[in-house]
């Protein structure tokens, strides 16, 4: 679902950069590019969440439900793209390349994909 939403949230170029290069982003960098709405220190997280919850509880429940349905409508239209994404993922899952990537991640090393180049 992320690969379908990223271009809408960040723009096509930034989304491609993120998906292709797989860089790790700090919380501040994620905030600056619009990936997250707010950055708070760990010790202030629950307080920040509680504040947002209090604000939401002041709003009309019906208006929030209607807004949520309306906002979700566009992403519901992405369903065929999500299905396609799952199909592509299932093609990769279990391959030697996939296993090398997973092993490298777990072992905290760079993956070696050279043997898979044509």
Order of alpha helices (4+ residues) and beta strands (2+ residues): alpha-alpha-alpha-alpha-alpha-alpha-alpha
